[in-house]
Amino acid sequence: MSLNKNKIFGYAALIMGLLGVALILLGVFLYKEYIVGFSLVGAGFIAVAWTFNALRGRI
């Protein structure tokens, strides 16, 4: 399996998006007293994943 730049950006975006969703869900269900922090960090991960997905094919 050869990984080119587009596949690497795609996999990185997928992994970071999943981590962002996992952080948000951890804040909602497990650590209710830290929900704001977990949600902000999760939203940041999703924003970076969205940027990676937008950069795919342009670099």
C-alpha positions as CSV (number, residue, x, y, z in Angstrom):
1,M,0.0,0.0,0.0
2,S,1.6,3.2,-1.1
3,L,0.7,6.3,0.8
4,N,0.8,9.5,-1.1
5,K,0.2,13.0,0.3
6,N,-3.6,12.8,-0.3
7,K,-4.0,9.6,1.5
8,I,-1.9,10.8,4.5
9,F,-4.0,13.9,4.8
10,G,-7.2,11.8,4.5
11,Y,-6.2,9.4,7.2
12,A,-5.0,12.2,9.5
13,A,-8.3,14.1,9.0
14,L,-10.2,10.9,9.8
15,I,-8.2,10.1,13.0
16,M,-8.3,13.7,14.2
17,G,-12.1,13.9,13.5
18,L,-12.7,10.7,15.5
19,L,-10.5,12.0,18.4
20,G,-12.5,15.3,18.4
21,V,-15.8,13.5,18.6
22,A,-14.5,11.2,21.3
23,L,-13.3,14.1,23.4
24,I,-16.7,15.8,23.1
25,L,-18.5,12.6,24.1
26,L,-16.2,12.1,27.0
27,G,-17.0,15.6,28.2
28,V,-20.7,15.0,27.8
29,F,-21.0,11.6,29.3
30,L,-18.1,11.0,31.7
31,Y,-16.6,14.3,32.9
32,K,-19.6,16.6,33.3
33,E,-17.7,19.1,35.4
34,Y,-15.1,19.7,32.6
35,I,-17.6,19.7,29.7
36,V,-16.6,23.2,28.4
37,G,-12.9,22.3,28.2
38,F,-13.4,18.9,26.6
39,S,-15.9,20.4,24.1
40,L,-13.5,23.3,23.1
41,V,-10.6,20.9,22.6
42,G,-12.8,18.5,20.7
43,A,-14.0,21.3,18.5
44,G,-10.4,22.3,17.9
45,F,-9.5,18.8,16.8
46,I,-12.5,18.8,14.4
47,A,-11.4,22.2,13.0
48,V,-7.9,20.9,12.3
49,A,-9.3,17.8,10.7
50,W,-11.5,19.9,8.5
51,T,-8.4,22.0,7.5
52,F,-6.5,18.8,6.6
53,N,-9.4,17.6,4.5
54,A,-9.5,21.0,2.7
55,L,-5.8,20.9,2.0
56,R,-6.0,17.4,0.5
57,G,-5.1,17.7,-3.2
58,R,-3.8,21.3,-3.0
59,I,-0.3,20.6,-1.4
